[in-house]
Amino acid sequence: MKKLGKVLMAMAMATALFGCGGEQGSANKDKFIVGMECAYPPFNWQTSQESDTTVSLGNAGYADGYDVQIAKRIADDLGKELVIKKISWDGLTVALESGEIDAIIAGMTANETREEGIDFTTPYYDSEGMIMIVRKDGEEAKFTDIQQFSGKNVIGQKGTNYDDVIDQIKGVHHMTPKATYPEMVVALQQGDVDGITAEMAVAEGVVAANKDLTIVQFDEGKGFECDTTVSIGLKEGTRDSEFFKQVQASLDKITTDERKQLMSEAVNRQPAGE
C-alpha cells in the first residue's frame, strides 16, 4: 500500500505540474510558438530569402511581415526562442486549442464568435477602416459609397471580416470567399470580381506590388461598419494566467509609433507579387 501511495502521489504531482504548464500557455518554456498563415501581406508572408527580419519555417523557407516583427519583440522580451508555424487560416484556432501553438499573431480581429474559443490581448494594430481594392481602369475606381457596388461582384476572404462586411452593400453579388488573400487579388486581376475588401495596410501593400490596381476610400458615413483592429490570440481560459499577463505586458512595451514604423517597413519590404 505504501508503494501504491507513492505512485499515486507522483502521478498527482506530475498532473499538477503539466496543468500549470498548460495554464502558462506553453509546455516548452524555452520557445514562443506562433501560428500564422504566411499568406497575408504585409501582416505575414512566406519568402525564400533570409534576412534580418525573417524567421525560419524549416524546409519551407522563411516568414516575414509585421506579425513576425511583433512576435519577435514579444519573444525577445519573454526571453524565449521564436518559432513560427505556417498554418491555414481555418486551422489556427484548432492549433491553439490543441497546444500546437502558444499564440495566434496573424492579423486576426477579436469578435464575439472568436472570443468563445480564444482569449485576446489588446489590439496590436488598427487599420482604421475597411476599404476596397479595384482595377485602376474600371469605373469602380471613382466610387465614393459602398452602395455604388450594388450589382457588382465583390469577394472577401473566408472566415474573416473581409467576407462578413460585403452584405452591408444592398444588391451586391457576394461571391464565394477565397481561402487566401492572394487568391482574391488574382480573381480581381482576372476580372472575375469587381472589388475585394481590404484594410488600408493590406491594400497599400497589394497596390504597391500590383500597379494595375488601386484603392477606393469612401466618404464619411458611406463606408463599411467594421472593427479593423487586430489582436493576439491566446488559449481560452488563460486570461488570468501568468503567461497571458507576460505576453500582454511585452506587447504594451511596443509604442504606437514603433508599431506604425514596423508596419510601414513591412509594406515597403513586401516582395512584389506577394
N, C-alpha and C positions, 0 to 999 in steps of 0.2 A: 504493500500500500504506500510505503514511503517513496518507492521508486515511481509509482504512478503519480503521486502528488507532485514530485519534482518535474515530471514530464508535462503535466497539466500547467504547472506554474511557468515553465519555459515557453509553452505554447501561448499562454496568456501574455507574457512579456513580448513575444515576437509579434502577436497581433496588435498589441498597443503600439509597438514601435512602427510597424508598417502603417497603421492607422494615422499616426502622427505625420508620417511622411506624406501620405495622401492628402491630408489637410493642407500641408505646406505647398502642394502643387506639383511636386516632382519627387519621385523615388530616388533619382540621381541628383544629389545635392551639388555636384560639380558642373552641371550643364543646365542651360536655359534653352529648352527645346520649343521652337516656334513654328507654327504652321502657316503657310500662305500658298496661294495658287501659282505664284510666279508667272502670271499672265495678265496683270492689271496695272500697266504703267500709267503714271510714274510712281504709283504706290509700290509695285513689285513686278519684277520681270526676270526672265532667265537669260543668261548670256554665256557665250563660250570664252569670253575674255576675262581673265583675272585682273583685278585692280585693287587699289587701297580701299575701295568702297564695297567690294563684293564679299560674299561668304560662300564657301564651297557647298555644292549639292552632291558631292561624291562624284560618281561617274557621269552625272547629268549636267556637269558644268558648274555654273555659279549663279547665285541670286543677287540682285541689286535692286535699288529703289528706295523710296522714302521709308517704307515699312522696315526695310533691312537696317537703315541707319538708326531708326528709333529702337529697334531690337538690340542693336549693337550698344547703344548708350545704356540701355537698361541692364544688359548682361554685364557690361563693364562695371556698372555701379553695384551690381549684386556680387561681383567677384566670381562670375561663372563663365564657362565657355559657351559661346552661342552656337547652336545647331539649328539650321533651317531645314524644314521638311516641306517639299513640294507636294501639296495635297489639293485635289479638286475642290472647288467651292462647296459643293454639296457634301463633301466628306470631312470638312473642317470641324463641324460640331461633333460628329461621331468620334473623330480622332481625339478631341479634347475630353469627351466623356470617358473614353476608354483609357486615358492616361498616356496615349502615344505621344502627345504634345503637352507642354505646360501652358501654352498661350496661343491665341489666335491674334496675329497682328497682320491684318490683310485688308485694310480699308473697309472694315465692317461697321455698319451703323447699328447701334443698340435700338431695338424696338420691342414692343410687348411680346411678340412671338418668340424672338430670340432670348429675351430675358427669362423665359420659362425654363431654359436649359443652360444658360450661361450667366456668369457674374461679370459685369463690365466695369472697367475703370472709368474715370472721367475721360472726355474726348481728348485725343492727341492731335486732331486736326479738324478744321471746319472749312469746307469748300465754299461756304456762304452762298448756297443756292444751286438749284438744278437748272441746267440749260440744255441746248440741243446742238448736235453736230449735223451739218447738212453738206451737200455738194456745193462747192463755191459757185458753179454756173447755173444752179437751179433757182426757181422763184422763191423757194423757201428761205434762201439766204437773206431776204428782205423782210421776213416775218417779224412782228414785234409782240404777238399774242399767241399763246399756245393753242387757242381755239382756231387759229388760221390753219392748223394742221388737221382740222376736221376733214375726213375723206382721204387723208394721206396714210401711207403705210409707215408705221413707226414701230421700232423694236427696242427691247431692253434686254438686260442680262438676267437669266433665270435665277429666281430666288433672291433678288435684290430690289432696292427701292427704284432702280432704273426701270424695272418692269412694272412695279406697282403703280407708279405715278401716271403711266400712259393713259389710264382710263379717266383721268381728270379732263381729257380732251373729248368733247362731245362729238360723236360720229366718227371717231378715229378708227382706222383699220389696225387693230392691235395685233401685230404679227407674233408668231410663236417665238418666244425668247430663245436666245442663244446661250450656250454653256459658258462661253468666254467672251471677253470684250473684243479681242482681235477679230473674232468671227463676226461681230456686229459691224466693225469697220469695213470688212470685206463685203458684207451684204449691202452696205451703203454705197461703196465704190462701184459695185456691180449693177447698181440700180434696182436691186430687189426691194429696197426700202427707201423712203424719202427723208428719214431722220432717225437719229439714235440719241437717246437721253444720255446725259453726262454731267459730272461735276466739273467745275471750272479747271481744277488742277489736272484732271484726266484729259479734258478737252484740249487744253493748251499743249499737252504732250502729243496728242493724236494729230492735231493740226500742224504742229511743228514738223512732224515726220511725214505728213501727207499733204502736200501743197494743193491738192485738188479739193480739199475740204475746208470748211470754215465754221465758226462758232456763231450761233444765234442766241443773243441775250434778249430777254423780254422786258417790256415796260413794267414799271411798278404796278403791282396788282394784277398783272396779266400773265404771270408765270406759274410755275408749279408750287404747290404747298408741300414742302418736303424737308425733313431733317437731313442735312448733309454733313453732320459731324460723324467722325469715326472714332471708335474706342477699342481698347484691348480687351479681348475676351478671355476670362479665366474660368476654371471649372466651377460648376454650380455648387453652392454651399460653402465656398471658400472665402466669402467676403470678409468674414471676421478672423480669418487665419493670418498668421504672421507673413506667409508668402504673399498673399494679396496686398497686404499693407506695404510690404517691401517694394513690390512692383509699382504700386501707386506712388510711393514716395520717390522712387527713381524717376518715374515719369514726370512728377511735379518739378524736378530739378531742371528739366529742359524748358527754357524760357520760350515765350511766344515768338520772339524774334529769331531764336535759334531754329524753331520749328519751321518758320517761314523760309529761312535761309536753306534748310535741308530740303524743303520741297522745291524751291527754285533751282537748286543744284541738280535735283533728281530729274526735273523737267528738261533741263539743258543737257543732262548726261544721257538721257534715254536714247537708245540706238534707233536710228531711222528704220522704219519698217516694223517696229515692235507694236 
